[in-house]
Amino acid sequence: MSIGKHKPTDDAVEILHRRLVNDDPEKIAELEKIRADNDVAKKIYDLRMKAGLSQRALAKLVGTTASVICRLEDADYDGHSLAMLNRIATALDKRVEIRFLPIKGNSHSKHSYSS
């Protein structure tokens, strides 16, 4: 999509998105992955803080080390496993819920399965 087809904006994030991502499927997929990793890290951090626990205290409850919790709370970390997320959830008296949502701006789908 060319720049001329976009409504003019002064939103810096939108301008950067148009210049760097635009409609490139590979770049969109990478951006979604980054957002997902960041979301998981933030949720772990927020849950730990709400519980009033240090990384060391949460690690003890989960049966791991503080350095593992530190890595899991790092937005750049991409090794989150469902097993570890379930261990954290159990330690904090929570449960993990996974949902499949449409990619933003993708109103059509290759399949018509419901999630």
Steps between C-alpha positions, in 0.01 A plus 500: 500500500650832406524793738248694289222254594531579872310771679749768609608474863733666747507189724870409525432131564272480196757677284773257610268204446425618145867552420642187664222240491238616251327189359802264507363167634838395644541827685142484627556144628822602677328800657218277628756259648678786676169628637406152625837451674471844659144429614599174670798663674286790621226269628751295702652817646159652580377180669818477708479862607130472585584199718770709672774250416861548406639302207678279752179435698302414185784276382487309828123449466540385138800280572750684284760775537465877512702526178233294319226734627713797394532357147126428483428864589732627227303620196781378272476142629320267261528165678177507700370146535145409585629268773687786671206737462278237665749462786499877556122514481464219754745669738294820481163321524418582138441308180634553150249576227598489135294668231547522126406843372498644149804702402422872511390628162447150364125483449517194278627158590624201305276275709164558656569308821384655821731514798 
